[in-house]
Amino acid sequence: MSTEHDDDNHGHSPAAWTAVVIMLVGFTVGTIAFWFDLPLVVWLSAGVVVVGLLVGVILARLGYGVDGAKANPKARA
């Protein structure tokens, strides 16, 4: 059934948070642009979402991902 896992960080890292914030902005602007029928802005927002994904991957490879050398995890209580 269920097993114990030692990693309970759920992806909390600077790389993950940065990627999610960038992609969330892209989705939000894209949704508003879609509502106002602005196809160019919708496509630009889709590009922002892709950039957010790339930023997350790059930051993770630079050591800001989960268990990265430059990530500072919070101390456990």
mmCIF file of the N, C-alpha and C atoms, coordinates in Angstrom:
data_MODEL
# 
_entry.id   MODEL 
# 
loop_
_atom_site.group_PDB 
_atom_site.id 
_atom_site.type_symbol 
_atom_site.label_atom_id 
_atom_site.label_alt_id 
_atom_site.label_comp_id 
_atom_site.label_asym_id 
_atom_site.label_entity_id 
_atom_site.label_seq_id 
_atom_site.pdbx_PDB_ins_code 
_atom_site.Cartn_x 
_atom_site.Cartn_y 
_atom_site.Cartn_z 
_atom_site.occupancy 
_atom_site.B_iso_or_equiv 
_atom_site.pdbx_formal_charge 
_atom_site.auth_seq_id 
_atom_site.auth_comp_id 
_atom_site.auth_asym_id 
_atom_site.auth_atom_id 
_atom_site.pdbx_PDB_model_num 
ATOM 1   N N  . MET A 1 1  ? 0.834   -1.177 0.000   1.00 0.00 ? 1  MET A N  1 
ATOM 2   C CA . MET A 1 1  ? 0.000   0.000  0.000   1.00 0.00 ? 1  MET A CA 1 
ATOM 3   C C  . MET A 1 1  ? 0.886   1.251  0.000   1.00 0.00 ? 1  MET A C  1 
ATOM 4   N N  . SER A 1 2  ? 1.006   1.904  1.128   1.00 0.00 ? 2  SER A N  1 
ATOM 5   C CA . SER A 1 2  ? 1.836   3.099  1.160   1.00 0.00 ? 2  SER A CA 1 
ATOM 6   C C  . SER A 1 2  ? 3.184   2.764  1.769   1.00 0.00 ? 2  SER A C  1 
ATOM 7   N N  . THR A 1 3  ? 4.184   3.473  1.323   1.00 0.00 ? 3  THR A N  1 
ATOM 8   C CA . THR A 1 3  ? 5.528   3.253  1.831   1.00 0.00 ? 3  THR A CA 1 
ATOM 9   C C  . THR A 1 3  ? 6.078   4.561  2.373   1.00 0.00 ? 3  THR A C  1 
ATOM 10  N N  . GLU A 1 4  ? 7.069   4.443  3.219   1.00 0.00 ? 4  GLU A N  1 
ATOM 11  C CA . GLU A 1 4  ? 7.708   5.623  3.792   1.00 0.00 ? 4  GLU A CA 1 
ATOM 12  C C  . GLU A 1 4  ? 8.692   6.213  2.784   1.00 0.00 ? 4  GLU A C  1 
ATOM 13  N N  . HIS A 1 5  ? 8.689   7.537  2.690   1.00 0.00 ? 5  HIS A N  1 
ATOM 14  C CA . HIS A 1 5  ? 9.632   8.240  1.824   1.00 0.00 ? 5  HIS A CA 1 
ATOM 15  C C  . HIS A 1 5  ? 10.362  9.273  2.660   1.00 0.00 ? 5  HIS A C  1 
ATOM 16  N N  . ASP A 1 6  ? 11.674  9.334  2.499   1.00 0.00 ? 6  ASP A N  1 
ATOM 17  C CA . ASP A 1 6  ? 12.462  10.291 3.257   1.00 0.00 ? 6  ASP A CA 1 
ATOM 18  C C  . ASP A 1 6  ? 12.391  11.697 2.687   1.00 0.00 ? 6  ASP A C  1 
ATOM 19  N N  . ASP A 1 7  ? 12.137  11.829 1.393   1.00 0.00 ? 7  ASP A N  1 
ATOM 20  C CA . ASP A 1 7  ? 12.107  13.161 0.788   1.00 0.00 ? 7  ASP A CA 1 
ATOM 21  C C  . ASP A 1 7  ? 10.690  13.728 0.857   1.00 0.00 ? 7  ASP A C  1 
ATOM 22  N N  . ASP A 1 8  ? 10.508  14.695 1.722   1.00 0.00 ? 8  ASP A N  1 
ATOM 23  C CA . ASP A 1 8  ? 9.191   15.316 1.871   1.00 0.00 ? 8  ASP A CA 1 
ATOM 24  C C  . ASP A 1 8  ? 9.231   16.798 1.522   1.00 0.00 ? 8  ASP A C  1 
ATOM 25  N N  . ASN A 1 9  ? 10.121  17.169 0.608   1.00 0.00 ? 9  ASN A N  1 
ATOM 26  C CA . ASN A 1 9  ? 10.276  18.582 0.270   1.00 0.00 ? 9  ASN A CA 1 
ATOM 27  C C  . ASN A 1 9  ? 9.248   19.059 -0.745  1.00 0.00 ? 9  ASN A C  1 
ATOM 28  N N  . HIS A 1 10 ? 8.593   18.169 -1.433  1.00 0.00 ? 10 HIS A N  1 
ATOM 29  C CA . HIS A 1 10 ? 7.546   18.503 -2.403  1.00 0.00 ? 10 HIS A CA 1 
ATOM 30  C C  . HIS A 1 10 ? 8.016   19.501 -3.459  1.00 0.00 ? 10 HIS A C  1 
ATOM 31  N N  . GLY A 1 11 ? 9.290   19.524 -3.760  1.00 0.00 ? 11 GLY A N  1 
ATOM 32  C CA . GLY A 1 11 ? 9.807   20.404 -4.794  1.00 0.00 ? 11 GLY A CA 1 
ATOM 33  C C  . GLY A 1 11 ? 10.033  21.829 -4.352  1.00 0.00 ? 11 GLY A C  1 
ATOM 34  N N  . HIS A 1 12 ? 10.095  22.072 -3.053  1.00 0.00 ? 12 HIS A N  1 
ATOM 35  C CA . HIS A 1 12 ? 10.336  23.428 -2.565  1.00 0.00 ? 12 HIS A CA 1 
ATOM 36  C C  . HIS A 1 12 ? 11.798  23.785 -2.797  1.00 0.00 ? 12 HIS A C  1 
ATOM 37  N N  . SER A 1 13 ? 12.043  24.572 -3.835  1.00 0.00 ? 13 SER A N  1 
ATOM 38  C CA . SER A 1 13 ? 13.391  25.016 -4.152  1.00 0.00 ? 13 SER A CA 1 
ATOM 39  C C  . SER A 1 13 ? 13.279  26.342 -4.888  1.00 0.00 ? 13 SER A C  1 
ATOM 40  N N  . PRO A 1 14 ? 14.353  27.128 -4.880  1.00 0.00 ? 14 PRO A N  1 
ATOM 41  C CA . PRO A 1 14 ? 14.316  28.384 -5.633  1.00 0.00 ? 14 PRO A CA 1 
ATOM 42  C C  . PRO A 1 14 ? 14.012  28.165 -7.115  1.00 0.00 ? 14 PRO A C  1 
ATOM 43  N N  . ALA A 1 15 ? 14.528  27.097 -7.694  1.00 0.00 ? 15 ALA A N  1 
ATOM 44  C CA . ALA A 1 15 ? 14.274  26.820 -9.110  1.00 0.00 ? 15 ALA A CA 1 
ATOM 45  C C  . ALA A 1 15 ? 12.796  26.554 -9.357  1.00 0.00 ? 15 ALA A C  1 
ATOM 46  N N  . ALA A 1 16 ? 12.189  25.747 -8.502  1.00 0.00 ? 16 ALA A N  1 
ATOM 47  C CA . ALA A 1 16 ? 10.774  25.408 -8.684  1.00 0.00 ? 16 ALA A CA 1 
ATOM 48  C C  . ALA A 1 16 ? 9.883   26.623 -8.477  1.00 0.00 ? 16 ALA A C  1 
ATOM 49  N N  . TRP A 1 17 ? 10.138  27.380 -7.418  1.00 0.00 ? 17 TRP A N  1 
ATOM 50  C CA . TRP A 1 17 ? 9.302   28.553 -7.154  1.00 0.00 ? 17 TRP A CA 1 
ATOM 51  C C  . TRP A 1 17 ? 9.428   29.593 -8.265  1.00 0.00 ? 17 TRP A C  1 
ATOM 52  N N  . THR A 1 18 ? 10.637  29.822 -8.746  1.00 0.00 ? 18 THR A N  1 
ATOM 53  C CA . THR A 1 18 ? 10.833  30.792 -9.823  1.00 0.00 ? 18 THR A CA 1 
ATOM 54  C C  . THR A 1 18 ? 10.103  30.349 -11.085 1.00 0.00 ? 18 THR A C  1 
ATOM 55  N N  . ALA A 1 19 ? 10.234  29.084 -11.441 1.00 0.00 ? 19 ALA A N  1 
ATOM 56  C CA . ALA A 1 19 ? 9.561   28.572 -12.633 1.00 0.00 ? 19 ALA A CA 1 
ATOM 57  C C  . ALA A 1 19 ? 8.050   28.689 -12.502 1.00 0.00 ? 19 ALA A C  1 
ATOM 58  N N  . VAL A 1 20 ? 7.514   28.334 -11.348 1.00 0.00 ? 20 VAL A N  1 
ATOM 59  C CA . VAL A 1 20 ? 6.064   28.378 -11.153 1.00 0.00 ? 20 VAL A CA 1 
ATOM 60  C C  . VAL A 1 20 ? 5.542   29.810 -11.217 1.00 0.00 ? 20 VAL A C  1 
ATOM 61  N N  . VAL A 1 21 ? 6.253   30.754 -10.612 1.00 0.00 ? 21 VAL A N  1 
ATOM 62  C CA . VAL A 1 21 ? 5.797   32.150 -10.640 1.00 0.00 ? 21 VAL A CA 1 
ATOM 63  C C  . VAL A 1 21 ? 5.806   32.687 -12.067 1.00 0.00 ? 21 VAL A C  1 
ATOM 64  N N  . ILE A 1 22 ? 6.873   32.418 -12.813 1.00 0.00 ? 22 ILE A N  1 
ATOM 65  C CA . ILE A 1 22 ? 6.939   32.891 -14.201 1.00 0.00 ? 22 ILE A CA 1 
ATOM 66  C C  . ILE A 1 22 ? 5.816   32.278 -15.029 1.00 0.00 ? 22 ILE A C  1 
ATOM 67  N N  . MET A 1 23 ? 5.600   30.978 -14.884 1.00 0.00 ? 23 MET A N  1 
ATOM 68  C CA . MET A 1 23 ? 4.545   30.322 -15.660 1.00 0.00 ? 23 MET A CA 1 
ATOM 69  C C  . MET A 1 23 ? 3.160   30.781 -15.230 1.00 0.00 ? 23 MET A C  1 
ATOM 70  N N  . LEU A 1 24 ? 2.970   31.038 -13.949 1.00 0.00 ? 24 LEU A N  1 
ATOM 71  C CA . LEU A 1 24 ? 1.680   31.537 -13.471 1.00 0.00 ? 24 LEU A CA 1 
ATOM 72  C C  . LEU A 1 24 ? 1.372   32.913 -14.053 1.00 0.00 ? 24 LEU A C  1 
ATOM 73  N N  . VAL A 1 25 ? 2.381   33.773 -14.130 1.00 0.00 ? 25 VAL A N  1 
ATOM 74  C CA . VAL A 1 25 ? 2.188   35.081 -14.768 1.00 0.00 ? 25 VAL A CA 1 
ATOM 75  C C  . VAL A 1 25 ? 1.837   34.893 -16.237 1.00 0.00 ? 25 VAL A C  1 
ATOM 76  N N  . GLY A 1 26 ? 2.532   33.986 -16.916 1.00 0.00 ? 26 GLY A N  1 
ATOM 77  C CA . GLY A 1 26 ? 2.235   33.724 -18.320 1.00 0.00 ? 26 GLY A CA 1 
ATOM 78  C C  . GLY A 1 26 ? 0.817   33.232 -18.533 1.00 0.00 ? 26 GLY A C  1 
ATOM 79  N N  . PHE A 1 27 ? 0.377   32.293 -17.707 1.00 0.00 ? 27 PHE A N  1 
ATOM 80  C CA . PHE A 1 27 ? -0.994  31.784 -17.824 1.00 0.00 ? 27 PHE A CA 1 
ATOM 81  C C  . PHE A 1 27 ? -2.025  32.863 -17.516 1.00 0.00 ? 27 PHE A C  1 
ATOM 82  N N  . THR A 1 28 ? -1.754  33.683 -16.507 1.00 0.00 ? 28 THR A N  1 
ATOM 83  C CA . THR A 1 28 ? -2.706  34.724 -16.124 1.00 0.00 ? 28 THR A CA 1 
ATOM 84  C C  . THR A 1 28 ? -2.849  35.767 -17.224 1.00 0.00 ? 28 THR A C  1 
ATOM 85  N N  . VAL A 1 29 ? -1.729  36.254 -17.723 1.00 0.00 ? 29 VAL A N  1 
ATOM 86  C CA . VAL A 1 29 ? -1.778  37.248 -18.802 1.00 0.00 ? 29 VAL A CA 1 
ATOM 87  C C  . VAL A 1 29 ? -2.398  36.637 -20.051 1.00 0.00 ? 29 VAL A C  1 
ATOM 88  N N  . GLY A 1 30 ? -2.051  35.393 -20.353 1.00 0.00 ? 30 GLY A N  1 
ATOM 89  C CA . GLY A 1 30 ? -2.627  34.729 -21.518 1.00 0.00 ? 30 GLY A CA 1 
ATOM 90  C C  . GLY A 1 30 ? -4.131  34.552 -21.412 1.00 0.00 ? 30 GLY A C  1 
ATOM 91  N N  . THR A 1 31 ? -4.606  34.235 -20.224 1.00 0.00 ? 31 THR A N  1 
ATOM 92  C CA . THR A 1 31 ? -6.049  34.081 -20.018 1.00 0.00 ? 31 THR A CA 1 
ATOM 93  C C  . THR A 1 31 ? -6.775  35.404 -20.195 1.00 0.00 ? 31 THR A C  1 
ATOM 94  N N  . ILE A 1 32 ? -6.216  36.462 -19.635 1.00 0.00 ? 32 ILE A N  1 
ATOM 95  C CA . ILE A 1 32 ? -6.832  37.788 -19.787 1.00 0.00 ? 32 ILE A CA 1 
ATOM 96  C C  . ILE A 1 32 ? -6.794  38.225 -21.249 1.00 0.00 ? 32 ILE A C  1 
ATOM 97  N N  . ALA A 1 33 ? -5.674  37.968 -21.924 1.00 0.00 ? 33 ALA A N  1 
ATOM 98  C CA . ALA A 1 33 ? -5.571  38.324 -23.341 1.00 0.00 ? 33 ALA A CA 1 
ATOM 99  C C  . ALA A 1 33 ? -6.559  37.525 -24.181 1.00 0.00 ? 33 ALA A C  1 
ATOM 100 N N  . PHE A 1 34 ? -6.759  36.265 -23.838 1.00 0.00 ? 34 PHE A N  1 
ATOM 101 C CA . PHE A 1 34 ? -7.739  35.452 -24.552 1.00 0.00 ? 34 PHE A CA 1 
ATOM 102 C C  . PHE A 1 34 ? -9.137  36.021 -24.364 1.00 0.00 ? 34 PHE A C  1 
ATOM 103 N N  . TRP A 1 35 ? -9.431  36.459 -23.152 1.00 0.00 ? 35 TRP A N  1 
ATOM 104 C CA . TRP A 1 35 ? -10.740 37.045 -22.840 1.00 0.00 ? 35 TRP A CA 1 
ATOM 105 C C  . TRP A 1 35 ? -10.996 38.295 -23.686 1.00 0.00 ? 35 TRP A C  1 
ATOM 106 N N  . PHE A 1 36 ? -9.944  39.118 -23.869 1.00 0.00 ? 36 PHE A N  1 
ATOM 107 C CA . PHE A 1 36 ? -10.081 40.357 -24.633 1.00 0.00 ? 36 PHE A CA 1 
ATOM 108 C C  . PHE A 1 36 ? -9.742  40.180 -26.115 1.00 0.00 ? 36 PHE A C  1 
ATOM 109 N N  . ASP A 1 37 ? -9.615  38.944 -26.571 1.00 0.00 ? 37 ASP A N  1 
ATOM 110 C CA . ASP A 1 37 ? -9.375  38.625 -27.980 1.00 0.00 ? 37 ASP A CA 1 
ATOM 111 C C  . ASP A 1 37 ? -8.115  39.317 -28.516 1.00 0.00 ? 37 ASP A C  1 
ATOM 112 N N  . LEU A 1 38 ? -6.998  39.067 -27.833 1.00 0.00 ? 38 LEU A N  1 
ATOM 113 C CA . LEU A 1 38 ? -5.697  39.599 -28.248 1.00 0.00 ? 38 LEU A CA 1 
ATOM 114 C C  . LEU A 1 38 ? -4.762  38.422 -28.550 1.00 0.00 ? 38 LEU A C  1 
ATOM 115 N N  . PRO A 1 39 ? -4.878  37.865 -29.769 1.00 0.00 ? 39 PRO A N  1 
ATOM 116 C CA . PRO A 1 39 ? -4.135  36.633 -30.066 1.00 0.00 ? 39 PRO A CA 1 
ATOM 117 C C  . PRO A 1 39 ? -2.618  36.786 -29.976 1.00 0.00 ? 39 PRO A C  1 
ATOM 118 N N  . LEU A 1 40 ? -2.080  37.945 -30.330 1.00 0.00 ? 40 LEU A N  1 
ATOM 119 C CA . LEU A 1 40 ? -0.634  38.127 -30.242 1.00 0.00 ? 40 LEU A CA 1 
ATOM 120 C C  . LEU A 1 40 ? -0.165  38.004 -28.790 1.00 0.00 ? 40 LEU A C  1 
ATOM 121 N N  . VAL A 1 41 ? -0.892  38.605 -27.881 1.00 0.00 ? 41 VAL A N  1 
ATOM 122 C CA . VAL A 1 41 ? -0.527  38.544 -26.464 1.00 0.00 ? 41 VAL A CA 1 
ATOM 123 C C  . VAL A 1 41 ? -0.709  37.123 -25.922 1.00 0.00 ? 41 VAL A C  1 
ATOM 124 N N  . VAL A 1 42 ? -1.713  36.415 -26.425 1.00 0.00 ? 42 VAL A N  1 
ATOM 125 C CA . VAL A 1 42 ? -1.897  35.016 -26.010 1.00 0.00 ? 42 VAL A CA 1 
ATOM 126 C C  . VAL A 1 42 ? -0.668  34.197 -26.392 1.00 0.00 ? 42 VAL A C  1 
ATOM 127 N N  . TRP A 1 43 ? -0.184  34.365 -27.612 1.00 0.00 ? 43 TRP A N  1 
ATOM 128 C CA . TRP A 1 43 ? 0.983   33.607 -28.053 1.00 0.00 ? 43 TRP A CA 1 
ATOM 129 C C  . TRP A 1 43 ? 2.251   34.052 -27.334 1.00 0.00 ? 43 TRP A C  1 
ATOM 130 N N  . LEU A 1 44 ? 2.369   35.344 -27.059 1.00 0.00 ? 44 LEU A N  1 
ATOM 131 C CA . LEU A 1 44 ? 3.515   35.810 -26.279 1.00 0.00 ? 44 LEU A CA 1 
ATOM 132 C C  . LEU A 1 44 ? 3.485   35.222 -24.868 1.00 0.00 ? 44 LEU A C  1 
ATOM 133 N N  . SER A 1 45 ? 2.306   35.106 -24.310 1.00 0.00 ? 45 SER A N  1 
ATOM 134 C CA . SER A 1 45 ? 2.163   34.508 -22.984 1.00 0.00 ? 45 SER A CA 1 
ATOM 135 C C  . SER A 1 45 ? 2.532   33.029 -23.004 1.00 0.00 ? 45 SER A C  1 
ATOM 136 N N  . ALA A 1 46 ? 2.190   32.356 -24.082 1.00 0.00 ? 46 ALA A N  1 
ATOM 137 C CA . ALA A 1 46 ? 2.606   30.957 -24.222 1.00 0.00 ? 46 ALA A CA 1 
ATOM 138 C C  . ALA A 1 46 ? 4.131   30.864 -24.247 1.00 0.00 ? 46 ALA A C  1 
ATOM 139 N N  . GLY A 1 47 ? 4.763   31.837 -24.893 1.00 0.00 ? 47 GLY A N  1 
ATOM 140 C CA . GLY A 1 47 ? 6.226   31.895 -24.883 1.00 0.00 ? 47 GLY A CA 1 
ATOM 141 C C  . GLY A 1 47 ? 6.781   32.122 -23.489 1.00 0.00 ? 47 GLY A C  1 
ATOM 142 N N  . VAL A 1 48 ? 6.102   32.947 -22.699 1.00 0.00 ? 48 VAL A N  1 
ATOM 143 C CA . VAL A 1 48 ? 6.528   33.193 -21.318 1.00 0.00 ? 48 VAL A CA 1 
ATOM 144 C C  . VAL A 1 48 ? 6.447   31.903 -20.502 1.00 0.00 ? 48 VAL A C  1 
ATOM 145 N N  . VAL A 1 49 ? 5.434   31.105 -20.740 1.00 0.00 ? 49 VAL A N  1 
ATOM 146 C CA . VAL A 1 49 ? 5.308   29.823 -20.034 1.00 0.00 ? 49 VAL A CA 1 
ATOM 147 C C  . VAL A 1 49 ? 6.491   28.914 -20.382 1.00 0.00 ? 49 VAL A C  1 
ATOM 148 N N  . VAL A 1 50 ? 6.864   28.871 -21.635 1.00 0.00 ? 50 VAL A N  1 
ATOM 149 C CA . VAL A 1 50 ? 8.012   28.057 -22.049 1.00 0.00 ? 50 VAL A CA 1 
ATOM 150 C C  . VAL A 1 50 ? 9.296   28.597 -21.421 1.00 0.00 ? 50 VAL A C  1 
ATOM 151 N N  . VAL A 1 51 ? 9.434   29.920 -21.382 1.00 0.00 ? 51 VAL A N  1 
ATOM 152 C CA . VAL A 1 51 ? 10.607  30.530 -20.746 1.00 0.00 ? 51 VAL A CA 1 
ATOM 153 C C  . VAL A 1 51 ? 10.658  30.153 -19.264 1.00 0.00 ? 51 VAL A C  1 
ATOM 154 N N  . GLY A 1 52 ? 9.512   30.155 -18.604 1.00 0.00 ? 52 GLY A N  1 
ATOM 155 C CA . GLY A 1 52 ? 9.467   29.757 -17.198 1.00 0.00 ? 52 GLY A CA 1 
ATOM 156 C C  . GLY A 1 52 ? 9.961   28.335 -16.997 1.00 0.00 ? 52 GLY A C  1 
ATOM 157 N N  . LEU A 1 53 ? 9.558   27.442 -17.879 1.00 0.00 ? 53 LEU A N  1 
ATOM 158 C CA . LEU A 1 53 ? 10.023  26.058 -17.804 1.00 0.00 ? 53 LEU A CA 1 
ATOM 159 C C  . LEU A 1 53 ? 11.537  25.984 -17.982 1.00 0.00 ? 53 LEU A C  1 
ATOM 160 N N  . LEU A 1 54 ? 12.049  26.707 -18.968 1.00 0.00 ? 54 LEU A N  1 
ATOM 161 C CA . LEU A 1 54 ? 13.490  26.703 -19.217 1.00 0.00 ? 54 LEU A CA 1 
ATOM 162 C C  . LEU A 1 54 ? 14.264  27.303 -18.049 1.00 0.00 ? 54 LEU A C  1 
ATOM 163 N N  . VAL A 1 55 ? 13.743  28.380 -17.464 1.00 0.00 ? 55 VAL A N  1 
ATOM 164 C CA . VAL A 1 55 ? 14.401  29.000 -16.313 1.00 0.00 ? 55 VAL A CA 1 
ATOM 165 C C  . VAL A 1 55 ? 14.477  28.008 -15.156 1.00 0.00 ? 55 VAL A C  1 
ATOM 166 N N  . GLY A 1 56 ? 13.407  27.280 -14.919 1.00 0.00 ? 56 GLY A N  1 
ATOM 167 C CA . GLY A 1 56 ? 13.413  26.283 -13.852 1.00 0.00 ? 56 GLY A CA 1 
ATOM 168 C C  . GLY A 1 56 ? 14.452  25.200 -14.075 1.00 0.00 ? 56 GLY A C  1 
ATOM 169 N N  . VAL A 1 57 ? 14.538  24.710 -15.292 1.00 0.00 ? 57 VAL A N  1 
ATOM 170 C CA . VAL A 1 57 ? 15.517  23.664 -15.611 1.00 0.00 ? 57 VAL A CA 1 
ATOM 171 C C  . VAL A 1 57 ? 16.939  24.203 -15.469 1.00 0.00 ? 57 VAL A C  1 
ATOM 172 N N  . ILE A 1 58 ? 17.169  25.407 -15.975 1.00 0.00 ? 58 ILE A N  1 
ATOM 173 C CA . ILE A 1 58 ? 18.509  26.001 -15.900 1.00 0.00 ? 58 ILE A CA 1 
ATOM 174 C C  . ILE A 1 58 ? 18.912  26.243 -14.448 1.00 0.00 ? 58 ILE A C  1 
ATOM 175 N N  . LEU A 1 59 ? 17.998  26.802 -13.649 1.00 0.00 ? 59 LEU A N  1 
ATOM 176 C CA . LEU A 1 59 ? 18.316  27.040 -12.241 1.00 0.00 ? 59 LEU A CA 1 
ATOM 177 C C  . LEU A 1 59 ? 18.580  25.732 -11.496 1.00 0.00 ? 59 LEU A C  1 
ATOM 178 N N  . ALA A 1 60 ? 17.829  24.699 -11.818 1.00 0.00 ? 60 ALA A N  1 
ATOM 179 C CA . ALA A 1 60 ? 18.059  23.402 -11.172 1.00 0.00 ? 60 ALA A CA 1 
ATOM 180 C C  . ALA A 1 60 ? 19.443  22.860 -11.522 1.00 0.00 ? 60 ALA A C  1 
ATOM 181 N N  . ARG A 1 61 ? 19.845  23.027 -12.755 1.00 0.00 ? 61 ARG A N  1 
ATOM 182 C CA . ARG A 1 61 ? 21.168  22.545 -13.163 1.00 0.00 ? 61 ARG A CA 1 
ATOM 183 C C  . ARG A 1 61 ? 22.290  23.400 -12.586 1.00 0.00 ? 61 ARG A C  1 
ATOM 184 N N  . LEU A 1 62 ? 21.980  24.651 -12.242 1.00 0.00 ? 62 LEU A N  1 
ATOM 185 C CA . LEU A 1 62 ? 22.979  25.521 -11.616 1.00 0.00 ? 62 LEU A CA 1 
ATOM 186 C C  . LEU A 1 62 ? 23.088  25.291 -10.110 1.00 0.00 ? 62 LEU A C  1 
ATOM 187 N N  . GLY A 1 63 ? 22.277  24.400 -9.580  1.00 0.00 ? 63 GLY A N  1 
ATOM 188 C CA . GLY A 1 63 ? 22.382  24.062 -8.170  1.00 0.00 ? 63 GLY A CA 1 
ATOM 189 C C  . GLY A 1 63 ? 21.294  24.636 -7.291  1.00 0.00 ? 63 GLY A C  1 
ATOM 190 N N  . TYR A 1 64 ? 20.270  25.238 -7.877  1.00 0.00 ? 64 TYR A N  1 
ATOM 191 C CA . TYR A 1 64 ? 19.186  25.821 -7.094  1.00 0.00 ? 64 TYR A CA 1 
ATOM 192 C C  . TYR A 1 64 ? 17.957  24.919 -7.023  1.00 0.00 ? 64 TYR A C  1 
ATOM 193 N N  . GLY A 1 65 ? 18.090  23.690 -7.457  1.00 0.00 ? 65 GLY A N  1 
ATOM 194 C CA . GLY A 1 65 ? 16.977  22.747 -7.404  1.00 0.00 ? 65 GLY A CA 1 
ATOM 195 C C  . GLY A 1 65 ? 16.928  22.033 -6.062  1.00 0.00 ? 65 GLY A C  1 
ATOM 196 N N  . VAL A 1 66 ? 16.059  21.051 -5.958  1.00 0.00 ? 66 VAL A N  1 
ATOM 197 C CA . VAL A 1 66 ? 15.954  20.258 -4.737  1.00 0.00 ? 66 VAL A CA 1 
ATOM 198 C C  . VAL A 1 66 ? 17.287  19.549 -4.501  1.00 0.00 ? 66 VAL A C  1 
ATOM 199 N N  . ASP A 1 67 ? 17.804  19.661 -3.300  1.00 0.00 ? 67 ASP A N  1 
ATOM 200 C CA . ASP A 1 67 ? 19.100  19.090 -2.913  1.00 0.00 ? 67 ASP A CA 1 
ATOM 201 C C  . ASP A 1 67 ? 20.257  19.658 -3.722  1.00 0.00 ? 67 ASP A C  1 
ATOM 202 N N  . GLY A 1 68 ? 20.077  20.841 -4.300  1.00 0.00 ? 68 GLY A N  1 
ATOM 203 C CA . GLY A 1 68 ? 21.155  21.486 -5.033  1.00 0.00 ? 68 GLY A CA 1 
ATOM 204 C C  . GLY A 1 68 ? 22.173  22.094 -4.089  1.00 0.00 ? 68 GLY A C  1 
ATOM 205 N N  . ALA A 1 69 ? 23.355  22.343 -4.601  1.00 0.00 ? 69 ALA A N  1 
ATOM 206 C CA . ALA A 1 69 ? 24.436  22.879 -3.777  1.00 0.00 ? 69 ALA A CA 1 
ATOM 207 C C  . ALA A 1 69 ? 24.141  24.290 -3.282  1.00 0.00 ? 69 ALA A C  1 
ATOM 208 N N  . LYS A 1 70 ? 23.377  25.062 -4.034  1.00 0.00 ? 70 LYS A N  1 
ATOM 209 C CA . LYS A 1 70 ? 23.112  26.452 -3.668  1.00 0.00 ? 70 LYS A CA 1 
ATOM 210 C C  . LYS A 1 70 ? 21.746  26.659 -3.035  1.00 0.00 ? 70 LYS A C  1 
ATOM 211 N N  . ALA A 1 71 ? 20.943  25.618 -2.956  1.00 0.00 ? 71 ALA A N  1 
ATOM 212 C CA . ALA A 1 71 ? 19.623  25.731 -2.332  1.00 0.00 ? 71 ALA A CA 1 
ATOM 213 C C  . ALA A 1 71 ? 19.790  25.629 -0.822  1.00 0.00 ? 71 ALA A C  1 
ATOM 214 N N  . ASN A 1 72 ? 19.069  26.467 -0.089  1.00 0.00 ? 72 ASN A N  1 
ATOM 215 C CA . ASN A 1 72 ? 19.142  26.465 1.369   1.00 0.00 ? 72 ASN A CA 1 
ATOM 216 C C  . ASN A 1 72 ? 17.847  25.923 1.943   1.00 0.00 ? 72 ASN A C  1 
ATOM 217 N N  . PRO A 1 73 ? 17.793  24.629 2.221   1.00 0.00 ? 73 PRO A N  1 
ATOM 218 C CA . PRO A 1 73 ? 16.552  24.078 2.783   1.00 0.00 ? 73 PRO A CA 1 
ATOM 219 C C  . PRO A 1 73 ? 16.349  24.556 4.213   1.00 0.00 ? 73 PRO A C  1 
ATOM 220 N N  . LYS A 1 74 ? 15.088  24.656 4.610   1.00 0.00 ? 74 LYS A N  1 
ATOM 221 C CA . LYS A 1 74 ? 14.772  25.043 5.981   1.00 0.00 ? 74 LYS A CA 1 
ATOM 222 C C  . LYS A 1 74 ? 15.126  23.898 6.923   1.00 0.00 ? 74 LYS A C  1 
ATOM 223 N N  . ALA A 1 75 ? 15.520  24.272 8.125   1.00 0.00 ? 75 ALA A N  1 
ATOM 224 C CA . ALA A 1 75 ? 15.841  23.257 9.125   1.00 0.00 ? 75 ALA A CA 1 
ATOM 225 C C  . ALA A 1 75 ? 14.569  22.572 9.593   1.00 0.00 ? 75 ALA A C  1 
ATOM 226 N N  . ARG A 1 76 ? 14.669  21.292 9.844   1.00 0.00 ? 76 ARG A N  1 
ATOM 227 C CA . ARG A 1 76 ? 13.507  20.542 10.323  1.00 0.00 ? 76 ARG A CA 1 
ATOM 228 C C  . ARG A 1 76 ? 13.319  20.783 11.811  1.00 0.00 ? 76 ARG A C  1 
ATOM 229 N N  . ALA A 1 77 ? 12.074  20.826 12.218  1.00 0.00 ? 77 ALA A N  1 
ATOM 230 C CA . ALA A 1 77 ? 11.785  21.059 13.641  1.00 0.00 ? 77 ALA A CA 1 
ATOM 231 C C  . ALA A 1 77 ? 11.866  19.781 14.436  1.00 0.00 ? 77 ALA A C  1 
# 
